[in-house]
Amino acid sequence: MRFLIDTCIWIDVERGFLAPADIAGITRDEPVYLSPVTIAELKFGTGVAASAGIRQKRLAAVHRLKKKPILRIDETTGEIFGTLAASLHANGQEYKYRIHDLWLASQAIQYGLSLLTHNRKDFESISGLSLVVPEIRSPRNSRY
């Protein structure tokens, strides 16, 4: 099983709520990938940091994470995204506030990856997605 890791997990590692060993215990020796969507979310967190010290810490985290293999968003990703959004809409579920989540789910489906996240509710209604929600929980809200 290969993994795409949701932004919330990376944030919890950087904040010290999760140890890299916690994640390694879940992913074992399987490949772990990064999405451009995650980079965008983390860069946003950098841009709105409350202080220069926090900004520098977040920038360092982004640079470390960019050593992971980065998935491409391409035409196929877009097709999967459109299908997922239409399916959610047809089922009466709001998708517009979940744009980043849908891109991550689209990439996980496209590349045959399991998505590792704390946010089960954000992804559980997405058909065809292999979702892994660890028992490990951060002590605080993991929003960046």
C-alpha positions in Angstrom: 0.0 0.0 0.0 1.4 3.4 -1.0 0.3 6.6 0.7 -0.7 10.2 -0.1 -0.7 12.0 3.2 -3.3 14.7 3.9 -2.0 18.1 5.0 -3.4 17.8 8.5 -1.0 14.9 9.2 2.1 16.9 8.0 1.0 19.8 10.1 0.7 17.6 13.2 4.2 16.2 12.6 5.6 19.7 12.3 3.9 20.9 15.4 5.2 17.9 17.3 1.7 16.4 17.9 2.8 13.3 16.0 6.3 11.9 15.7 7.7 10.8 12.3 7.9 7.4 13.9 4.1 7.4 14.4 3.6 7.9 10.7 6.4 5.4 9.8 4.5 2.9 12.0 1.5 3.2 9.7 3.2 3.5 6.4 5.9 1.0 7.2 8.4 0.9 4.3 5.7 1.9 1.7 6.2 4.9 -0.5 4.8 8.2 0.7 3.8 11.0 -1.8 3.2 14.7 -1.6 0.5 16.6 -3.5 0.9 20.1 -5.0 -2.3 20.8 -3.1 -0.6 20.1 0.2 2.3 22.4 -0.8 -0.3 25.1 -1.6 -2.0 24.7 1.8 1.3 24.7 3.6 2.5 27.8 1.7 -0.8 29.5 2.7 -0.1 28.7 6.3 3.4 30.2 5.9 2.0 33.4 4.4 -0.5 34.0 7.2 1.9 33.1 10.0 1.5 35.3 13.1 5.2 36.0 13.4 8.5 35.8 11.5 9.6 32.9 13.7 6.6 30.8 12.9 6.9 31.7 9.2 10.5 30.5 9.2 9.6 27.3 10.9 6.8 26.6 8.4 9.0 27.4 5.5 11.6 25.0 6.7 8.9 22.3 7.0 7.8 22.9 3.4 11.3 22.6 2.2 11.8 19.3 4.1 8.5 17.9 2.7 9.4 18.8 -0.8 12.0 16.1 -0.7 9.1 13.6 -1.0 8.0 12.5 -4.5 5.5 15.0 -5.7 2.5 13.8 -7.7 1.4 15.6 -10.8 -2.1 17.1 -11.4 -3.0 16.4 -15.0 -5.9 15.9 -17.3 -6.8 12.5 -15.7 -6.7 14.1 -12.3 -9.2 16.8 -13.6 -11.5 14.1 -15.0 -11.6 12.2 -11.7 -12.1 15.5 -9.8 -15.1 16.4 -12.1 -16.6 13.0 -11.7 -16.3 13.1 -7.9 -17.7 16.6 -7.6 -20.7 15.6 -9.8 -21.3 12.5 -7.8 -21.3 14.5 -4.5 -23.6 17.0 -6.0 -26.0 14.3 -7.3 -26.1 12.9 -3.8 -27.0 16.2 -2.3 -23.7 16.7 -0.7 -21.9 20.1 -0.7 -18.5 19.9 -2.5 -17.6 23.5 -3.0 -16.0 24.0 0.4 -14.1 20.8 -0.1 -12.1 21.7 -3.2 -8.7 20.9 -1.7 -10.0 17.6 -0.3 -11.4 16.6 -3.7 -8.1 17.3 -5.4 -6.3 15.1 -2.9 -8.9 12.4 -3.2 -8.6 12.6 -7.0 -4.9 12.2 -6.9 -5.1 9.2 -4.5 -7.6 7.5 -6.7 -5.7 8.3 -9.9 -2.4 6.9 -8.6 -3.9 4.0 -6.6 -2.8 5.4 -3.2 -4.3 5.2 0.2 -5.0 8.6 1.7 -3.8 9.0 5.3 -5.8 11.6 7.2 -7.3 12.5 10.5 -10.4 14.0 8.8 -12.5 11.0 8.0 -15.7 13.1 7.6 -14.0 15.1 4.8 -13.4 12.0 2.7 -15.6 9.1 3.8 -18.3 9.9 1.2 -15.9 9.8 -1.7 -16.5 6.6 -3.7 -13.4 4.6 -4.8 -11.1 6.2 -2.2 -8.9 4.1 0.0 -8.9 5.9 3.3 -6.6 5.3 6.3 -7.5 7.1 9.5 -5.0 6.4 12.2 -6.0 6.1 15.8 -3.3 8.6 16.7 -5.0 12.0 17.3 -3.5 15.3 17.8 -4.3 17.1 21.1 -5.6 20.2 19.3 -7.3 21.1 16.1 -4.8 20.5 13.4 -5.8 23.4 11.2 -2.7 25.3 10.0 
